[in-house]
Amino acid sequence: MRITVLGGCGAWPTAGQACSGFLVEHDGFRLLLDLGYAALPRLLETTTAEQVDAVVISHGHPDHCADLNPLLRARALGGHRPPPLPIHALPGALSAVLALDRPGMLEEAYQVREFEAGDRLAFGPFTVDTALLPHWVPNAAVRVRAGGTSLTYTGDGGPSPDLVALARDSDLLIAEATYPDQMPPDDAGYLTSAFQAGQQAAEAGVGRLLLTHLWPGTAPEAAVEAADRSFRDEIAVAVGGMTVEV
């Protein structure tokens, strides 16, 4: 699998960067994991809107799904009329973003396929297992398998044994790490620090750790240093444009 980072900012996009979005490719199939603020322009540097084959959205916060609207506009209004795009999401997660345009304007451009956390999905060359993580709204972590390799992506969520179980022996863990170490009391249990991400990566025995969703202004070095206190294998921070092979 080839993973292209479209964005890794938490909350809002910083200058020249985008919020959560990952393009996963295998055997010519293109899967998007989340598509937050400003992620679409990054995607269009790599492929066209019409060439996306499926989307999985972890949860309904706009820094993870806002750019679904321009993606669907590009598919509906661009003149090529591709088949409806399958969008996999938890029940009701996309209600707000899909209501941004007038009723019916984009309905031929997509097909929502709702799933429950814990379900297994299958499309193209991918098998996708899901698990619910603690967050302010329902959030599904996913494990994506293809070609004998796997990656696990958290979306957002507090530390959970369910993530450790889902990520067990994954080649790559893409983990939300909003803060390096100290967690504001209001966020504790609903988000994860880089230090906690490192702990969970080590417990799950993953091969590599990619930290994402850093709070704007956070020094990447601080996040890596915090995660490295418990996870001794390869650690990096997700930055738009980087690619990872697993």
Backbone as a ProteinNet text record, in pm:
[ID]
protein_1_A
[PRIMARY]
MRITVLGGCGAWPTAGQACSGFLVEHDGFRLLLDLGYAALPRLLETTTAEQVDAVVISHGHPDHCADLNPLLRARALGGHRPPPLPIHALPGALSAVLALDRPGMLEEAYQVREFEAGDRLAFGPFTVDTALLPHWVPNAAVRVRAGGTSLTYTGDGGPSPDLVALARDSDLLIAEATYPDQMPPDDAGYLTSAFQAGQQAAEAGVGRLLLTHLWPGTAPEAAVEAADRSFRDEIAVAVGGMTVEV
[TERTIARY]
83.6	0	87.6	39.8	106.7	13.6	62.8	-17.3	40.5	-42.7	-4.1	-75.3	0.4	-59	-109.6	-238.9	-296.8	-289.4	-306.5	-298	-293	-233.3	-222.9	-246.6	-306.2	-333	-457.3	-453.5	-572.4	-647.7	-779.4	-868.4	-887.7	-779.3	-789.6	-657.7	-660.2	-536.8	-445.3	-318.4	-221.5	-179.3	-102.5	-61.4	10.8	-40.4	23.2	-3.2	-84.7	-112.7	-263.2	-301.9	-442.9	-472.2	-598.7	-640.5	-642.4	-690.2	-674.6	-722.2	-636.5	-670.9	-557.7	-591.7	-491.3	-543.3	-462.5	-493.7	-419.3	-493.2	-434.6	-456.8	-348.6	-357.5	-300.1	-370.1	-321	-388.9	-310.4	-362.7	-451.6	-414	-487.6	-614.3	-646.7	-767.5	-728.2	-807.5	-777.3	-882.8	-837.3	-923.4	-881.5	-980	-954	-994.6	-905.3	-938	-947.2	-1067.7	-1096.7	-1058.6	-1120.7	-1095.3	-1135.9	-1048.1	-1077.5	-1049.2	-1061.1	-1036.8	-909.4	-921.1	-807.7	-738.8	-795.8	-731.6	-755.3	-866.1	-893.5	-785.5	-738.9	-632.8	-509.9	-475.7	-363.8	-393.2	-516	-554.7	-541.7	-583.2	-582.5	-441.6	-343	-203.8	-158	-233.8	-195.8	-283.5	-412.4	-507.3	-624.1	-723.9	-841.6	-954.8	-1054.1	-1170.3	-1240.8	-1245.3	-1316.7	-1247.7	-1118.3	-1042.8	-1045.4	-1108.6	-1124.4	-1229.8	-1198.8	-1288	-1375.6	-1331.1	-1409.3	-1354.1	-1438.9	-1401.7	-1448.8	-1365.4	-1406.9	-1384.6	-1489	-1481.8	-1488.7	-1392.2	-1386.5	-1497.7	-1527.7	-1634.2	-1670.8	-1773.3	-1833.5	-1777.8	-1669.7	-1611.9	-1551	-1566.6	-1529	-1381.7	-1292.7	-1151	-1119.6	-1224	-1208.5	-1296.6	-1393.3	-1483.8	-1529	-1486.6	-1539.8	-1515.9	-1401.6	-1371.1	-1439.6	-1526.6	-1616.6	-1704	-1744.6	-1832.4	-1767.4	-1648.1	-1588.7	-1550.4	-1516.5	-1488.9	-1613.4	-1727.8	-1851.2	-1894.1	-1870.7	-1898.7	-1815	-1686.7	-1599.8	-1648.7	-1699.1	-1747.9	-1882.9	-1968.3	-2101.6	-2103.5	-2016.2	-2023.5	-1909	-1815.3	-1696.4	-1713.8	-1830.9	-1858.5	-1826.6	-1767.2	-1729.4	-1831.1	-1911.4	-2017.5	-1967.3	-1873.8	-1831.4	-1943.4	-1932.6	-2034.2	-2042.1	-2153.7	-2164.4	-2049.5	-1993.7	-1879.1	-1927.1	-1884.2	-1921.7	-1849.7	-1928.2	-1873.5	-1919.5	-1824.1	-1853	-1836.9	-1939.1	-1935.9	-2031.7	-2011.2	-2103.5	-2238.5	-2346.6	-2480.4	-2488.4	-2536.3	-2558	-2433.8	-2315.5	-2192.5	-2179	-2241.1	-2222.2	-2340.7	-2435.6	-2557.5	-2526.5	-2436.1	-2408.4	-2336.6	-2230.8	-2153.5	-2233.4	-2319.4	-2397.9	-2517.2	-2544.2	-2654.7	-2608.6	-2481	-2429.2	-2486.4	-2523	-2576.2	-2726.8	-2787.6	-2933.1	-2973.6	-3090.6	-3134.2	-3128.3	-3068.4	-3064.1	-2947	-2876.1	-2770.3	-2659.5	-2624	-2511.3	-2552.2	-2680.6	-2723.2	-2680	-2656.6	-2610.5	-2459.8	-2390.5	-2244.6	-2193.8	-2280.4	-2231.4	-2337.1	-2291.1	-2379	-2323.5	-2398.2	-2354.5	-2382.1	-2281.8	-2294.6	-2259.3	-2360.8	-2338.9	-2298.1	-2211.4	-2169.3	-2171.7	-2171.2	-2160.2	-2016.8	-1967.5	-1833.3	-1826.1	-1721.8	-1708.4	-1734.6	-1796.2	-1822.6	-1692.9	-1696.1	-1589.3	-1642.4	-1566.4	-1602.8	-1509.8	-1556.7	-1473.3	-1508.9	-1408.3	-1427.1	-1292.6	-1296.4	-1171.6	-1079.8	-951.4	-858.3	-851.2	-933.1	-918.8	-1021.8	-974	-1061	-1039.6	-1148.8	-1139.2	-1214.8	-1142.6	-1204.2	-1216.8	-1317.9	-1348.7	-1364.6	-1341	-1359.5	-1394.1	-1478.7	-1521	-1418.9	-1376.2	-1287.4	-1361	-1326	-1393.6	-1362.7	-1465.8	-1452.8	-1583.8	-1588	-1711.3	-1827.8	-1797.1	-1897	-1846.7	-1933.6	-1885	-1773.4	-1664.2	-1546.3	-1500.9	-1486	-1444.6	-1298.6	-1215.9	-1081.8	-1093.6	-998	-1004.8	-870	-875.5	-756.6	-777.3	-690.2	-701.4	-597.2	-642.6	-553.3	-560.5	-445.1	-436.8	-297	-289	-159.3	-69.1	-127.2	-47	7.2	-31.1	12.3	-109.7	-87.3	-200.4	-156.2	-249.1	-231.2	-353.3	-332.2	-441.9	-443.3	-562.9	-580.6	-684.1	-650.3	-736.7	-852	-843.1	-933.1	-894.9	-992.9	-965.7	-1016	-961.1	-1013.7	-915.9	-970.3	-888	-826.7	-727.5	-663.2	-765.5	-748.2	-846.6	-782	-815.1	-767.5	-823.8	-936.3	-993.1	-902.3	-833.2	-737.9	-618.2	-567.8	-453.9	-488.6	-609.4	-651.5	-663.8	-720.2	-737.9	-603.2	-509	-381	-276.4	-308.9	-209.5	-129.4	4	98.6	77.7	9.7	-1.7	135.9	152.7	277.4	293	181.5	183.3	62.4	85.2	-23.2	-19.9	-128	-144.9	-231	-168.4	-233.3	-250.9	-372.5	-398.8	-310.5	-244.2	-153.8	-164.2	-279.8	-309.6	-209	-167.6	-71.9	51.5	169.4	285.9	273.5	237	239.4	125.3	126.1	25.5	-108.6	-210.9	-344.6	-432.7	-495	-588.6	-698	-739.9	-838.7	-965.8	-1012.6	-1137	-1122.8	-999.4	-976.3	-937.6	-901.7	-855.3	-964.2	-925.4	-1019.6	-1083.8	-1076.8	-1140.4	-1040.5	-917.1	-808.3	-686.4	-582.2	-462.8	-340.3	-247.8	-119.8	-22.5	85.6	189.4	250.4	267.5	319.4	226.6	96.1	-0.2	-3.6	9.2	13.2	132.7	246.9	363.5	341.8	277.2	246.5	158.8	54.9	-36.8	30.4	114.9	188.7	279.1	346.8	434.8	354.5	241.7	159.5	103.3	68.8	13	120.3	246.1	353.8	355.1	321.7	317.7	458.9	471.4	602.6	650.8	562	597.1	482	514.7	415.6	421.4	306.5	293.8	197.6	247.1	167.3	94.3	-32.9	-112.6	-203.9	-274.5	-371.3	-303.5	-177.3	-110.6	-181.8	-192.5	-252.6	-168	-231.5	-153.2	-53.4	68.7	175.2	260.3	218.1	296.5	423.4	534.7	660.2	661.5	678.7	683.7	787.8	900.4	1006.6	958.6	874.2	823.5	732.3	651.3	562.2	643.3	743.6	826.6	900.8	954.5	1028.6	937.5	813.5	720.5	685	658.5	623.1	741.2	861.4	981.6	1014.4	952.3	977.3	922.3	826.6	771.4	773.4	789.3	792.1	927.1	1003.4	1142.2	1165.5	1060.3	1077.6	1055.4	1039.4	1034.9	912.4	935.2	828.6	845.1	733.9	735.1	606.6	602.5	484.1	425.5	294.8	227	229.5	285.9	291.6	242.8	159.4	104.2	210.1	186.7	277	368.1	385	473.6	404.9	483.5	431	497	422.2	469.3	429.3	521	492.3	487.2	384.2	378	349.5
-119.5	0	125.3	224.3	353.5	455.4	525.9	625.6	763	853.1	992.2	1076.9	1153.2	1242.5	1367.5	1392.9	1515.6	1627.3	1591.4	1689	1620.8	1690.7	1634.5	1735.5	1850.8	1951.9	1916.1	1943.4	1929.4	2060.9	2054.2	2168.4	2261.3	2318.8	2403.7	2395.1	2427.4	2415.2	2535.4	2509.7	2617.8	2658.3	2765	2816.4	2708.1	2680.9	2584.6	2440.2	2413.4	2275.8	2251.9	2128.4	2089.6	2005.5	1987.9	1899.9	1754.8	1666	1521.8	1473.7	1399	1336.8	1247.5	1124.5	1027.6	952.6	949	873.9	741.4	631.1	497.2	429.8	382.6	322.8	181.9	92.9	-43	-101.4	-161.4	-222.6	-127.2	0.4	98.4	150.9	104	148.9	261.8	369	487.2	505	494.3	506.6	629.1	711.2	824.8	790.6	817.4	812.3	956.6	1002.7	1140	1241.4	1357.8	1465.1	1595.9	1645.9	1765.7	1893.3	2005	2136.7	2139.5	2188.9	2216.2	2091.7	1972.6	1849.8	1826.2	1878.1	1852.3	1907.9	2033.5	2079.2	1989.9	1936.8	1842.4	1715.1	1666.3	1547.2	1571.2	1688.6	1717.3	1738.1	1749.9	1750.2	1608.9	1507.4	1367.4	1294.7	1324.8	1256	1350	1303.4	1384.2	1342.5	1428.6	1396.1	1271.1	1252.8	1140.2	1006.6	1009.5	885.1	829	897.8	843.4	732.5	616.9	501.4	482.4	525.4	508.1	601.7	631.9	718.7	653	659.8	621.9	743.2	784.5	899.6	850.7	891.6	844.5	902.6	1032.4	1096.8	1229.5	1293	1405.9	1542.5	1555	1687.2	1741	1872.8	1926	1916.8	1910.9	1895.3	1754.4	1670.1	1535.4	1510.2	1599.1	1569.7	1691.1	1812.8	1932	1932.5	1880.6	1887	1777.9	1699.3	1615.8	1702.2	1819.1	1904.4	1946.4	2005.1	2038.6	1916.6	1803.9	1682.9	1641.1	1640.9	1600.4	1703.6	1831.1	1933.7	1909.8	1876.8	1852.1	1733.3	1628.9	1510.3	1537.5	1615.5	1639.8	1745.8	1845.2	1961.5	1968.5	1874.2	1882.5	1836.5	1781.2	1743.8	1600.7	1522.1	1385	1281.3	1314.2	1225.7	1085.4	1073.1	939.4	871.6	741.6	674	735.4	715.1	766.9	716.1	804.8	771.7	705.8	582.3	520.1	589.3	638.3	703.9	625	567.9	483.7	567.2	567.6	649.9	592.6	633.3	595.5	663.1	607.6	663.8	811.6	894	1035.4	1121.7	1063.7	1141.1	1248.7	1226.5	1317.9	1410.4	1409.8	1489	1636.1	1694	1837.1	1870.2	1797.1	1831.8	1805.7	1704.7	1675.6	1770.2	1850.6	1947	2086.3	2100.6	2232.9	2288.5	2201.5	2247.6	2229.9	2288.4	2278	2131.7	2095	1954.6	1903.4	1787	1722.6	1760	1867	1915	1811.3	1741.1	1648.8	1503	1475.9	1341.8	1232.3	1264.8	1163.1	1141.1	1222.2	1214.4	1118.7	1072.8	989.8	890.2	792	694.6	669.9	710	688.6	543.8	477.9	340.7	340.5	348.2	357.8	222.4	226.9	105.6	132.3	26.4	35.9	3.5	73.8	43	-103.4	-170.1	-314.1	-391.6	-326.4	-393.1	-411.3	-507.8	-526	-484	-400.8	-352.8	-416.3	-428	-481.3	-410.5	-359.5	-296.9	-290.8	-304	-306.9	-412.3	-381.8	-479.1	-473	-387.1	-358.4	-432.2	-475.7	-516.7	-417	-366.8	-262.2	-306.4	-318.1	-345.8	-216.1	-206.2	-81.1	-102.5	3.7	-0.8	138.9	147.3	275.6	325.1	451.4	514.1	625.8	653.5	759.2	897.4	970.4	1106.6	1178.4	1307.7	1382.1	1340.1	1292	1231	1091.7	1001.1	867.3	874	804	804.1	660.9	624.7	489.4	488	417.1	384.2	272.2	267.7	166.4	98.2	-31.3	-105.5	-148.6	-104.5	-128.1	-232.8	-340.6	-449.2	-466.7	-492.6	-526	-576.6	-676.5	-725	-775.5	-826.9	-881.4	-780.2	-653.2	-549.9	-478.9	-400.1	-331.5	-199.7	-106.2	18.6	40	102.7	139.5	290.5	348.7	493.6	521.6	611.2	633.6	728.4	816.6	932.1	1010.8	1046	1107.8	1014.7	1029.6	948.7	937	917.4	896	757.2	736.2	604.1	495.4	379.1	272.8	137.1	36.7	-98.4	-149.7	-93.7	-134.8	-93.8	19.8	58.8	-35.2	-69	-160.5	-292.7	-342.2	-469	-455.5	-344.6	-323.5	-311.9	-244.4	-213.8	-322.8	-429.5	-532.4	-575.5	-556.4	-598.3	-528.3	-414.2	-337.3	-291.3	-281.7	-229.4	-80.8	-9.5	135.4	173.8	256.5	317.2	467.4	521.1	665.7	711.3	780.4	805.8	954.1	990.7	1126.2	1153.9	1270.8	1309.7	1460.9	1505.5	1648.4	1727.8	1672.9	1740.7	1650.7	1709.8	1624.6	1536.9	1599.9	1524.8	1566	1688.8	1734.7	1755.9	1691.4	1698.4	1793.2	1895.6	1979.5	1893.2	1925	1840.7	1817.1	1917.7	1901.4	1802.6	1779.8	1691	1549	1532.1	1401.4	1296.7	1186.4	1078.7	1087.5	1205.1	1223.5	1245.5	1281.1	1296.4	1223.1	1211.7	1137.8	1225.9	1217.4	1286.8	1200.9	1263	1186.8	1081.6	1115.9	1019.2	898.6	923.2	813.4	734.3	802.6	732.3	637.8	683.7	597.2	476.3	497.8	385.9	282.4	328	235.4	165.7	238.8	176.9	65.1	90.4	-11.5	-131.8	-106.4	-215.6	-299.7	-235.3	-306.1	-374.6	-339.2	-401.3	-362	-235.9	-192.8	-169.4	-165.8	-148.3	-5.1	88.8	229.7	313.6	434.6	526.1	658.3	702.1	831.5	916.3	1023.9	1110.7	1213.1	1233.8	1327.9	1407.7	1508.9	1589.7	1672	1713.8	1798.4	1933.4	1984.3	2116.4	2220.6	2315.1	2416	2486.2	2497.2	2558.6	2461	2334.7	2234.1	2201.4	2200.6	2164.5	2014.9	1972.9	1829.3	1755.3	1820.2	1755.8	1722.3	1807.4	1781.6	1660	1645.7	1529.9	1401.4	1403.4	1284.2	1247.4	1346.5	1320.6	1256.9	1305.9	1249.7	1105.8	1077.6	940.9	846.2	897.4	814.9	765.2	822.9	778.7	638.4	596.1	461.8	375.8	436.9	361.1	381.7	274.7	286	261.6	231.7	212.8	344.8	339.8	460.9	546	676.5	773	891.6	939	1059.2	1136.8	1258.9	1344.1	1363.4	1347.2	1358.7	1502.8	1522.1	1653	1636.2	1728.9	1721	1698.2	1598.6	1570.2	1451.8	1411.4	1297.6	1167.7	1067.1	938	830.3	724.8	611.6	484	391.9	261.9	155.8	71.6	-40.8	-169.5
0	0	0	-68.8	-71.7	-6.4	95.7	166.7	138.3	90.8	70.3	173.7	250.9	350.4	279.7	291.8	238.2	341.2	467	574.2	708.4	806.2	939.5	1049.7	1016.4	1118.4	1198.6	1327.3	1409.3	1417.9	1423.8	1450.4	1330	1277.3	1158.4	1082.3	951.7	872.8	893.8	912.5	920.5	779.4	767.9	637	557	437.3	348.5	381.6	484.4	524.6	526.9	556.7	556.3	679.4	706.8	815.1	767	852.4	833.1	696.4	630.2	503.4	457	416.6	374.2	251.8	147.5	26.8	33	27.6	34.6	-100.4	-163.6	-296.4	-295.8	-366.4	-385.7	-508.7	-596.6	-718.7	-798.7	-801	-879.2	-815.1	-694.8	-624.3	-529.3	-527.5	-447.5	-338	-214.7	-96.7	-17.6	20.3	107.8	249.8	344.3	486	535.5	558.8	600.3	492.2	501.2	405.1	471.4	559.9	637	560.6	632.8	573.8	489.6	366.7	276.6	223.3	248.6	199.8	50.9	-4.4	-145.5	-238.1	-222.4	-311.9	-309.3	-192.7	-183.9	-262.9	-251.1	-326.3	-475.7	-521.2	-664.6	-719.4	-632.2	-677.7	-714	-668.1	-685.1	-785.4	-785.1	-872	-900.7	-972.3	-999.6	-907.1	-895.1	-811.8	-862.3	-994.4	-1053.6	-1029.1	-999.4	-984.5	-842.8	-749.4	-614.4	-620.3	-561.5	-569.8	-447	-330.4	-207.8	-101.3	-3.2	108.5	237.1	340.2	475.5	564.9	635.9	725.2	869.2	950.2	1088.8	1174.2	1155.3	1233.7	1169	1223.1	1154.8	1186.3	1260.6	1284.3	1154.8	1129.5	998	964.7	1065.5	1031.6	982.8	972.4	916.7	794.2	768.6	656.1	576.4	610.5	544.5	394.1	348.8	205.7	124.2	188.2	108.7	19.2	68.9	-11.7	-143.1	-143.5	-273.6	-356.9	-292.2	-369.9	-447.6	-381.2	-448.1	-551.6	-525.3	-626.3	-751.9	-732.7	-847.9	-928.9	-860.8	-931.6	-998.5	-932.9	-987.1	-1097	-1084.4	-1172.9	-1273.5	-1264.7	-1349.2	-1492	-1525.9	-1663.9	-1699.6	-1605.9	-1639.8	-1594.2	-1491	-1442.3	-1407.4	-1312	-1269.8	-1191.8	-1166	-1085.4	-945.7	-876.5	-739.3	-652.6	-572.7	-488.7	-360.1	-330.1	-203	-87	8.7	127.1	248.8	321	436.3	562.6	647.1	767.8	871.6	995.8	1102.4	1080.2	1133.8	1112.2	1151.9	1059.3	1085.1	1084.3	1067.5	1078.9	971.2	855.2	742.9	719.2	810.3	790.1	765.6	843.7	831.6	701.5	668.5	549.5	422	421.4	301.2	286.3	388.9	382.4	341.6	304.1	271.8	142.1	48	-80.4	-85.7	-188	-200.7	-218.1	-170.5	-180.3	-324.3	-339.5	-470.3	-557	-522.4	-611.7	-631.6	-526.4	-533.1	-517.2	-509.6	-470.1	-566.9	-693.7	-787.9	-782.7	-701.8	-697.2	-590.4	-500.8	-390.8	-346.1	-272.8	-208.4	-68.2	34.5	172.3	211.7	265.3	314.1	463.1	545.4	688.9	747	845.7	914.6	1064.5	1141.5	1286.4	1326.2	1428	1477.1	1517.6	1473.8	1492.4	1365.7	1265.8	1138	1059.4	967.9	869.1	732.8	663.3	530.8	428.7	305.5	198.7	68.7	0.3	-130.7	-200.1	-333.8	-409.3	-351.3	-335.4	-278.2	-126.1	-63.6	78.1	163.9	280.8	390.3	503.4	561.5	662.2	787.2	897.1	1026.8	1104.6	1189.1	1256.8	1406.5	1482.2	1627.6	1676.5	1777.7	1833	1934.2	1919.8	2017	2089.3	2214.8	2290.1	2233.5	2199.5	2146.8	2177.7	2148.5	2178.4	2090	1971.5	1883	1848.5	1802.7	1767.1	1663.6	1690.3	1604.4	1581	1455.3	1419	1377.3	1454.2	1407.6	1305.1	1211.8	1105.6	1089.2	1057.3	1015.5	871.6	783.6	640.2	600.7	535.1	493.6	342.2	283.8	140.6	111.9	25.2	-19.1	91.3	199.2	307.5	405.4	391.6	485.2	542.2	647.6	710	771.7	774.3	847.7	934.8	1049.3	1137.9	1153.1	1145.3	1155.6	1263.8	1354.4	1469.8	1444.5	1341.5	1346.2	1469.6	1553.8	1683.1	1792.6	1911.6	2021.5	2135.7	2254.7	2371	2370.5	2456.3	2465.1	2494.7	2431.2	2445.5	2418.4	2498.7	2466.6	2334.7	2290.5	2161.9	2046.6	2060.7	1956.2	1956.4	2072.9	2081.5	2014.5	2040.9	1980.2	1829	1782.4	1638.3	1567.8	1631.5	1567.5	1583.8	1655.3	1687.4	1563.8	1571	1466.1	1332.1	1331.1	1206.9	1160.2	1029.9	976.5	1005.9	1012.4	1035.8	1120.3	1221.2	1299.2	1275	1219.4	1202.7	1320	1415.2	1543.8	1570.1	1606.9	1655.8	1776.8	1775.1	1883.2	1900.3	1946.3	1947.4	2029.8	2143.1	2230.3	2248.1	2272.2	2293.2	2418.5	2530.9	2656.7	2748.3	2796	2890.7	2821.4	2874.1	2814.4	2895.7	2834.2	2908.2	2971.2	3094.5	3162.4	3081.3	3009.3	2933.1	2817.9	2773	2658.6	2700.2	2825.1	2871.7	2850.8	2790.7	2763.1	2626.4	2562.4	2432.4	2320.2	2356.4	2261	2317	2235.5	2274.3	2258	2351.6	2338.8	2259.6	2215	2145.1	2238	2364	2459	2469.7	2480.7	2488.5	2357.9	2244.7	2116.4	2110.7	2163.1	2167.4	2255.8	2369.7	2458.8	2388.7	2320.6	2254.6	2136.4	2064.2	1953	2003.2	2115.8	2172.3	2220.1	2286.8	2336.4	2222.4	2110.7	1995.7	1911.7	1931.7	1855.1	1708.6	1679.1	1539.5	1487.5	1354.8	1294.6	1294.1	1258.6	1250.9	1305.7	1350.4	1407.2	1332.8	1282.1	1216.1	1297.6	1357.4	1442.5	1357.5	1387.5	1309.5	1402.2	1342.6	1417.3	1527.3	1505.7	1603.5	1612.4	1733.5	1753.3	1681.2	1608.1	1536.4	1628.3	1580.2	1657	1734.9	1741.2	1811.5	1731.8	1798.4	1731.8	1704	1578.5	1549.1	1632.4	1658.7	1736.6	1877.3	1934.9	2069.5	2069.4	1965.1	1955.9	1939.4	1852.3	1830.3	1958.7	2026.3	2150.5	2255.6	2266.1	2364.6	2331.1	2203	2163	2179.2	2157.8	2161.5	2302.3	2403.2	2540.3	2565.5	2481.6	2502.1	2376.5	2258.1	2132.8	2067.7	2050.6	2009.3	1861.4	1786.6	1642.9	1569.7	1438.7	1355.9	1388.1	1410.1	1438.6	1344.5	1288.7	1206.1	1232.6	1182.9	1193.8	1054.7	1042.1	913.1	863.3	746.9	681.1	539	494	359.9	254.2	167.9	59.2	83.2	210.1	236.1	195.5	157.3	120.2	204.5	230.4	309	235.7	223.9	164	274	272.6	366.3	288.9
[MASK]
++++++++++++++++++++++++++++++++++++++++++++++++++++++++++++++++++++++++++++++++++++++++++++++++++++++++++++++++++++++++++++++++++++++++++++++++++++++++++++++++++++++++++++++++++++++++++++++++++++++++++++++++++++++++++++++++++++++++++++++++++++++

